[in-house]
Amino acid sequence: MLPMPRDLNAAGDIFGGWVMSQVDVAGSIAAMRRTRCRVVTVAVNSFVFLQPITTQYLVSFYARVARVGTTSIVVDVDVYAETGYENLRVLKVATAQLTYVAMNEDGSKRAIPPDPAKP
Ligand SMILES: CC(C)(COP(=O)(O)OP(=O)(O)OC[C@H]1O[C@@H](n2cnc3c(N)ncnc32)[C@H](O)[C@@H]1OP(=O)(O)O)[C@@H](O)C(=O)NCCC(=O)NCCS
């Protein structure tokens, strides 16, 4: 993602809520790929901002499944920001862990099926 001026806070850095929103989206994609259904966020287990970022950065979100429960799935998300054209700098700017719950179309919880990639 390339943050826009509208994503800044009053101090001129990227608003933390913007980063949290993108982290939730990235985590939900990893959760949906594993559960193969829609998910809802039930908890943000941890969220740490490590460095401030500005509009000059390209921000990338890397999500991976940490564990799978009966209906819930825990996803770790790391956020990296890169800046500079000739002297590229890449910084880890945030790290988070979120829990999602697998949902049926009618809004009820559903059991997460076994991972087809692990026979
Ligand atoms: C998510 C939701 C369906 C859970 O319903 P529930 O009947 O309370 O579910 P349970 O208490 O049985 O928990 C379901 C699973 O979530 C886990 N869970 C529940 N609360 C949790 C919490 N605070 N932290 C981590 N995991 C949690 C449970 O351990 C369980 O996991 P498991 O099935 O793998 O053992 C319900 O709370 C809900 O709809 N919340 C709103 C979700 C939402 O709108 N999210 C978007 C907000 S921006």
The ligand as a Gaussian input file, in Angstrom:
#p B3LYP/6-31G(d) Opt

LIG

0 1
 C      -16.845000     -13.943000      16.919000
 C      -18.140000     -14.425000      17.515000
 C      -19.005000     -15.068000      16.403000
 C      -17.828000     -15.478000      18.565000
 O      -19.039000     -15.980000      19.040000
 P      -19.107000     -16.740000      20.434000
 O      -20.385000     -17.526000      20.475000
 O      -18.843000     -15.785000      21.527000
 O      -17.942000     -17.761000      20.270000
 P      -17.076000     -18.578000      21.328000
 O      -16.980000     -17.957000      22.661000
 O      -17.582000     -19.989000      21.246000
 O      -15.644000     -18.494000      20.630000
 C      -15.446000     -18.951000      19.310000
 C      -13.962000     -19.105000      19.115000
 O      -13.354000     -17.820000      19.245000
 C      -12.395000     -17.841000      20.295000
 N      -12.473000     -16.582000      21.015000
 C      -13.574000     -16.010000      21.535000
 N      -13.253000     -14.848000      22.128000
 C      -11.919000     -14.692000      21.974000
 C      -10.995000     -13.707000      22.395000
 N      -11.377000     -12.629000      23.087000
 N       -9.706000     -13.863000      22.075000
 C       -9.291000     -14.935000      21.365000
 N      -10.127000     -15.931000      20.941000
 C      -11.428000     -15.796000      21.259000
 C      -12.798000     -19.007000      21.180000
 O      -11.684000     -19.496000      21.921000
 C      -13.308000     -19.992000      20.162000
 O      -12.215000     -20.647000      19.530000
 P      -12.235000     -22.251000      19.182000
 O      -13.570000     -22.577000      18.572000
 O      -11.119000     -22.424000      18.196000
 O      -12.000000     -22.951000      20.472000
 C      -18.972000     -13.274000      18.180000
 O      -18.309000     -12.888000      19.371000
 C      -19.083000     -12.086000      17.243000
 O      -19.880000     -12.105000      16.314000
 N      -18.281000     -11.027000      17.512000
 C      -18.299000      -9.840000      16.652000
 C      -17.319000     -10.038000      15.489000
 C      -17.206000      -8.795000      14.672000
 O      -18.180000      -8.126000      14.386000
 N      -15.976000      -8.474000      14.275000
 C      -15.684000      -7.300000      13.552000
 C      -15.366000      -6.208000      14.490000
 S      -14.601000      -4.871000      13.675000

